[in-house]
Amino acid sequence: MPFSNLVKGFHVFQHKYFHENGIYQELTSKGQHPEALVIACCDSRNDPALLLQSKPGEIFVVRNVAAIVPPYQPDDHYHGTSAAIEFAIKGLKVKDIIVLGHAMCGGVQALAEKEKTAASHFEFLTQWISIGEKAREQVDQKHPGLPPDQRQRALEKEVIVASLNNLMTFPWIKEGVEQQRITLHGWYFDMMNGKLLDYNFASCVFEEFGNPAPEEAVLLHCHSHGDQS
């Protein structure tokens, strides 16, 4: 997309949301009150607002490589994703947390090919994706010899499960889940087929909304996330 199209796009946005319906007058006067936090990949094909057709102010979005949630680790280092999660929970009081992974994820591919990634000139990527190392080990131990495309798909889903587990290491999220003030969701956007799959905590299976697909269960390592059924 030419850069000039970005400027044109802003003018369309400006007309629709400022001049036509004035939604930002309300958002700026009353503040934002999203009820859902979406943790998504920064892949340009995986825009949560577009995918979910949400309006401004409806979802609070955190995007990073591979939609990874790091474990709770309060220290004097920089924690951008954890800070955003903390603000959503403590500041905005969101009720739902959605980890939104997707097919053909470059970040997960970098994890799948970690030796190749480590040998490259990336300065930050290798350390970041190492958060998902246990997910990689789970897939390789339970399903050795998977063809590359199936291994990638399995790992994309396993990273979502790992992120859900990491969310439960945050004490104030764990408490919220146990008290049923917060609900966790694991979603997988199958961009090749235009489908959205939801992680079933009871069966440990990713299912298409309204269309269960139990054959996917073999590719997952089931974990406990509290009462999420």
C-alpha positions in Angstrom: 0.0 0.0 0.0 1.5 3.4 -1.0 2.1 5.7 1.9 -0.4 8.3 0.4 -3.2 5.7 0.9 -2.6 5.8 4.6 -3.2 9.5 4.7 -6.3 9.1 2.6 -7.5 6.3 4.9 -7.2 8.7 7.9 -9.5 11.2 6.2 -12.1 8.5 5.6 -11.8 7.5 9.2 -12.0 11.2 10.3 -15.2 11.7 8.3 -16.9 8.6 9.6 -16.0 8.7 13.3 -15.8 12.5 13.9 -18.0 14.2 11.4 -20.6 11.6 10.7 -21.4 9.9 14.0 -19.2 11.7 16.5 -18.3 8.5 18.4 -15.0 10.1 19.6 -16.8 12.9 21.2 -18.3 10.4 23.6 -15.1 8.4 23.9 -13.1 11.4 24.9 -15.8 12.9 27.2 -16.7 9.6 29.0 -13.5 7.7 28.5 -12.9 4.1 27.3 -14.7 1.2 28.9 -13.8 -1.9 26.9 -14.9 -5.2 28.5 -12.5 -7.4 26.6 -8.7 -7.5 26.4 -7.4 -9.1 23.1 -3.8 -10.2 23.1 -2.9 -10.7 19.4 0.0 -11.1 17.0 1.3 -8.0 15.2 1.0 -9.8 11.9 -0.6 -7.4 9.4 -3.2 -10.0 8.3 -4.5 -10.5 11.9 -6.1 -7.2 12.9 -8.4 -7.9 15.8 -10.6 -4.8 15.2 -11.1 -5.8 11.6 -11.5 -9.5 12.4 -14.0 -8.9 15.1 -15.7 -5.9 13.4 -15.4 -4.0 16.7 -16.0 -0.3 17.0 -13.6 2.2 18.6 -13.6 1.7 22.4 -14.9 -1.8 22.4 -11.7 -3.9 22.8 -8.4 -3.2 24.4 -5.7 -4.6 22.3 -2.1 -5.7 23.0 -0.1 -6.9 20.0 3.3 -8.5 19.9 5.2 -11.2 18.0 3.1 -14.4 18.1 0.6 -13.1 20.7 2.8 -14.5 23.4 2.0 -13.8 27.1 5.1 -14.0 29.3 4.9 -15.4 32.8 4.4 -13.1 35.8 7.8 -11.8 36.6 7.8 -8.5 38.5 11.3 -7.1 38.5 13.2 -4.0 37.3 13.2 -5.0 33.6 10.9 -3.6 30.9 7.6 -5.6 30.5 5.5 -4.0 27.8 3.0 -6.8 27.4 2.6 -7.4 31.1 2.1 -3.7 31.7 -0.7 -3.6 29.2 -2.3 -6.6 30.7 -2.0 -5.1 34.2 -3.6 -1.8 33.0 -6.5 -3.7 31.3 -7.2 -5.7 34.5 -6.5 -3.2 37.2 -7.4 0.0 35.4 -10.1 -0.9 32.9 -11.6 -3.9 34.8 -12.0 -6.0 31.7 -14.1 -9.1 32.1 -12.7 -11.2 29.2 -9.1 -11.9 28.1 -8.7 -13.4 24.6 -5.4 -14.8 23.4 -5.7 -14.6 19.6 -3.2 -16.7 17.6 -3.4 -17.4 13.9 -2.3 -19.6 11.1 0.9 -18.9 9.2 2.4 -17.1 12.1 6.0 -15.9 11.4 6.8 -15.6 15.1 5.8 -19.2 15.7 7.7 -20.2 12.6 10.8 -18.6 14.2 10.1 -20.6 17.3 9.7 -23.8 15.3 13.1 -23.1 13.5 14.8 -21.6 16.6 18.3 -22.8 15.6 17.9 -20.9 12.3 16.5 -17.9 14.1 19.3 -17.9 16.6 21.9 -17.9 13.8 20.3 -14.9 12.2 21.0 -11.2 13.0 17.8 -10.7 15.1 18.7 -8.9 18.3 15.4 -9.3 20.2 13.3 -11.9 18.5 15.2 -15.0 19.6 14.9 -14.1 23.3 11.2 -13.2 23.0 10.1 -16.4 21.3 12.0 -18.5 23.8 9.0 -17.9 26.1 7.2 -20.5 23.9 10.0 -23.1 24.2 7.9 -25.4 26.4 5.2 -25.4 23.8 7.7 -26.4 21.2 8.9 -29.2 23.4 5.4 -30.4 24.0 4.6 -30.7 20.3 7.9 -32.4 19.5 7.7 -34.9 22.4 4.1 -35.9 21.9 4.1 -35.9 18.1 7.6 -36.5 16.7 8.0 -36.5 13.0 5.1 -34.3 12.1 5.4 -32.8 8.6 6.5 -29.1 8.8 3.0 -27.7 8.0 1.3 -29.8 10.6 4.0 -29.1 13.2 3.6 -25.4 12.6 -0.2 -25.6 13.0 0.2 -27.6 16.2 2.7 -25.3 17.6 0.6 -22.2 16.8 -2.2 -23.7 18.9 0.1 -24.9 21.6 1.6 -21.4 22.0 -2.0 -20.1 22.7 -2.4 -22.7 25.4 1.0 -21.8 26.9 0.0 -18.1 26.9 -3.3 -19.1 28.7 -1.2 -20.9 31.3 1.1 -17.9 31.7 -1.9 -15.6 32.3 -2.8 -17.8 35.3 0.6 -17.1 36.8 -0.5 -13.4 37.4 -2.0 -13.6 40.9 -4.7 -11.0 40.2 -5.8 -12.8 37.0 -5.8 -16.1 38.8 -8.0 -14.6 41.6 -10.3 -13.0 39.0 -10.8 -16.3 37.2 -11.4 -18.3 40.4 -13.9 -15.7 41.5 -15.5 -15.7 38.0 -14.9 -12.1 37.4 -12.6 -12.8 34.5 -12.9 -15.4 31.8 -10.1 -16.6 29.6 -10.4 -17.5 25.9 -8.0 -19.0 23.5 -8.9 -18.2 19.8 -7.2 -19.4 16.6 -7.8 -17.5 13.4 -7.4 -20.0 10.5 -6.8 -17.4 7.8 -6.5 -20.0 5.0 -10.1 -21.1 5.5 -11.6 -18.0 7.0 -12.5 -19.8 10.3 -12.2 -18.8 14.0 -11.5 -21.6 16.5 -12.2 -21.4 20.2 -10.2 -23.4 22.8 -12.5 -25.7 24.9 -11.1 -25.8 28.4 -13.1 -28.9 29.2 -12.0 -31.1 26.3 -8.7 -29.3 25.6 -9.7 -29.0 21.9 -9.9 -26.1 19.5 -13.4 -26.0 18.0 -14.9 -23.9 15.3 -17.6 -21.7 16.8 -20.8 -23.8 16.5 -18.9 -26.6 14.7 -16.8 -28.9 17.0 -13.7 -30.5 15.4 -12.5 -33.2 17.8 -9.9 -34.4 15.4 -7.8 -31.4 16.4 -7.4 -32.7 20.0 -4.4 -34.9 19.1 -2.3 -31.8 18.4 -2.8 -30.3 21.9 -1.3 -30.7 25.3 -4.0 -30.2 27.8 -3.5 -27.9 30.8 -5.7 -26.7 33.7 -6.7 -23.1 33.7 -9.1 -23.0 36.6 -12.9 -23.2 36.1 -13.1 -22.2 32.4 -15.5 -24.8 31.1 
